[in-house]
Structure formats: C-alpha cells, structure tokens
Amino acid sequence: MPSITKVKLEIPKTQTAWAVLYCRGLALFIFQGFLILMMHAISGWQTPRGDFPLGFRLDPMHGVFHLVTGIIATYIGFGPPSEKAAVRFTQGFGIIYLLLAVFGTFTKFHFGLELGFSENAIHWILGGYSALIGFGPGIVATMRGKTTPERNTL
C-alpha cells in the first residue's frame, strides 16, 4: 500500500515568494484562455458572450490575452527565470490590469476588449493584489525612510 505524503502549506514570507505564488496561480489563465478560444471556435467567433458558462463569458481577444498572460506567468512561476522576474511580472500585471479596470469602469475605451461590470470587478481585484505584491514593500520601505528598501521582506 503506498504511503500518503503530507504536504505542508506555508504562507509566503517574502515579496519574491508571494510574486512566485501569484505567477503560479495565474497559470490557470492558460486553461481559461484556451477554453474561451475553443468555445468561440466551435460555436462561432460572433457568438454572444452570454451563451457561454459563467467565468467564460469573454470575447476572443480576451481569451488570447488570458492565454498569453498564463503562458508567461507559468514560465516565470515554474520555470528558470530569476526571482526578480516574478516581482517585475506582478508589477507589470498590476499596472496593466489596473489600467484595464480604470478604462473599463470610467470610459468607453476598452483596448478592443468587451468589458462589463464583472470583468472590471475582477480587474480591480487582480490588478490591486498584483500591484500590492509588486510595489507594496518598496512603498513601505520608502515611507519608513530607508534609502535602499529591502524588497525581499514583508
């Protein structure tokens, strides 16, 4: 009979560890982006988003964006890039998603994407959390008067 190995889950304690965990979580975007594109390919590219299941009611361009983002995040989270790459990714991702949230909420300019209330809400949450991981420790260090912030401790 095979033995069961216990996995010990720990809360990340450094900015880098949070950034890597965030990138690994975004690996799910590959699955979502692929399914969105496959559903549009099978049912037609002009199929209304409302015909798809909840969580997949996105336009094809949004599917491509999620697929590409997921691939990059997976490479950074599970691959060989340096740990700084994960922090830089969360910073960039946070900026892009907060821009999408601002433009999607307050303007009609959506960068070619069809953004509704639910998409904007998710962009606010994911963008804010990503920006907090990417920029939070540096901002706190600056507020404390450190000239060289230690970005690896939260």
Wavefront OBJ file of the C-alpha trace (Angstrom):
o trace
v 0.000 0.000 0.000
v 1.502 3.372 -0.987
v 2.181 5.827 1.762
v 0.496 9.197 1.849
v 2.866 12.115 1.892
v 1.762 15.107 3.913
v 2.225 18.425 2.211
v 2.973 21.327 4.481
v 1.476 24.554 3.216
v 3.096 27.731 4.411
v 2.144 31.340 3.896
v 4.857 33.096 1.875
v 7.008 35.428 3.941
v 8.825 37.436 1.262
v 7.791 39.606 -1.641
v 9.519 37.234 -4.029
v 7.712 34.200 -2.620
v 4.345 35.992 -2.949
v 5.185 37.021 -6.519
v 6.139 33.464 -7.500
v 2.941 32.124 -5.898
v 0.901 34.751 -7.770
v 2.523 33.734 -11.071
v 1.778 30.087 -10.367
v -1.851 30.905 -9.656
v -2.126 32.776 -12.935
v -1.160 29.559 -14.707
v -4.913 28.863 -14.624
v -5.282 31.623 -17.233
v -3.892 29.169 -19.813
v -6.819 26.839 -19.199
v -9.380 29.643 -19.237
v -7.946 31.316 -22.347
v -7.754 28.015 -24.217
v -11.356 27.109 -23.329
v -12.642 30.549 -24.327
v -10.951 30.281 -27.719
v -12.161 26.709 -28.245
v -15.771 27.617 -27.363
v -15.671 30.518 -29.830
v -14.019 28.340 -32.500
v -16.698 25.652 -32.147
v -19.768 27.866 -31.777
v -18.634 30.736 -33.999
v -16.492 33.798 -33.408
v -19.519 36.089 -33.292
v -21.391 34.041 -30.649
v -22.741 36.316 -27.885
v -20.705 36.041 -24.681
v -23.870 35.397 -22.676
v -24.226 31.983 -24.337
v -21.136 30.691 -22.521
v -20.876 29.424 -18.919
v -20.095 31.841 -16.106
v -16.364 32.557 -15.957
v -16.002 32.053 -19.714
v -18.201 34.906 -20.966
v -15.315 36.729 -22.566
v -14.655 37.803 -26.127
v -11.977 36.008 -28.222
v -9.447 38.834 -27.781
v -9.792 38.488 -24.018
v -9.190 34.735 -24.438
v -5.956 35.394 -26.339
v -4.842 37.856 -23.662
v -5.500 35.308 -20.896
v -3.739 32.527 -22.810
v -0.610 34.628 -23.399
v -0.607 36.003 -19.838
v -0.988 32.479 -18.450
v 1.902 31.163 -20.537
v 4.213 33.975 -19.399
v 3.150 33.610 -15.749
v 3.643 29.836 -15.871
v 7.109 30.217 -17.336
v 8.072 32.714 -14.636
v 6.357 30.859 -11.767
v 7.562 27.351 -12.561
v 10.480 27.920 -14.920
v 14.071 29.073 -14.726
v 13.731 32.918 -14.674
v 15.238 34.788 -11.770
v 13.154 35.543 -8.712
v 13.199 39.232 -9.660
v 11.299 38.316 -12.824
v 8.290 37.277 -10.733
v 8.292 40.611 -8.897
v 8.615 42.522 -12.186
v 5.796 40.455 -13.688
v 3.464 41.250 -10.780
v 4.316 44.940 -11.143
v 3.592 44.942 -14.868
v 0.497 42.796 -14.486
v -0.792 45.093 -11.743
v -0.310 48.196 -13.878
v -1.974 46.648 -16.945
v -4.930 45.254 -15.022
v -5.492 48.461 -13.057
v -5.423 50.386 -16.347
v -7.992 47.957 -17.775
v -10.102 48.443 -14.638
v -9.912 52.241 -14.795
v -10.652 52.439 -18.518
v -13.309 49.719 -18.308
v -15.080 51.356 -15.382
v -14.867 55.040 -16.256
v -14.606 55.207 -20.076
v -15.877 53.515 -23.192
v -12.281 52.847 -24.373
v -11.547 49.197 -23.554
v -8.466 48.421 -25.663
v -10.556 46.325 -28.068
v -11.980 44.145 -25.292
v -15.634 43.825 -24.349
v -15.534 44.733 -20.664
v -18.606 44.536 -18.476
v -19.139 45.002 -14.741
v -17.892 41.519 -13.762
v -14.715 41.809 -15.866
v -13.956 45.229 -14.395
v -14.508 43.957 -10.850
v -12.053 41.098 -11.444
v -9.542 43.519 -12.992
v -9.739 45.768 -9.904
v -9.150 42.792 -7.594
v -6.380 41.054 -9.567
v -4.674 44.323 -10.502
v -4.801 45.666 -6.964
v -3.488 42.468 -5.431
v -0.725 42.209 -8.028
v 0.287 45.851 -7.520
v 0.294 45.325 -3.753
v 2.708 42.400 -4.125
v 4.880 44.166 -6.689
v 5.048 47.658 -5.218
v 3.947 47.355 -1.572
v 7.254 46.509 0.107
v 9.092 49.287 -1.784
v 6.463 51.867 -0.837
v 6.528 50.796 2.822
v 10.339 50.946 2.882
v 10.280 54.439 1.355
v 7.694 55.598 3.898
v 9.915 54.301 6.689
v 12.769 56.419 5.360
v 15.013 53.629 4.108
v 17.094 54.732 1.157
v 17.647 51.174 -0.023
v 14.468 49.200 0.556
v 14.806 45.536 1.343
v 12.293 44.227 -1.131
v 12.503 40.650 -0.011
v 10.830 41.074 3.347
v 7.208 41.862 4.032
l 1 2 3 4 5 6 7 8 9 10 11 12 13 14 15 16 17 18 19 20 21 22 23 24 25 26 27 28 29 30 31 32 33 34 35 36 37 38 39 40 41 42 43 44 45 46 47 48 49 50 51 52 53 54 55 56 57 58 59 60 61 62 63 64 65 66 67 68 69 70 71 72 73 74 75 76 77 78 79 80 81 82 83 84 85 86 87 88 89 90 91 92 93 94 95 96 97 98 99 100 101 102 103 104 105 106 107 108 109 110 111 112 113 114 115 116 117 118 119 120 121 122 123 124 125 126 127 128 129 130 131 132 133 134 135 136 137 138 139 140 141 142 143 144 145 146 147 148 149 150 151 152 153 154
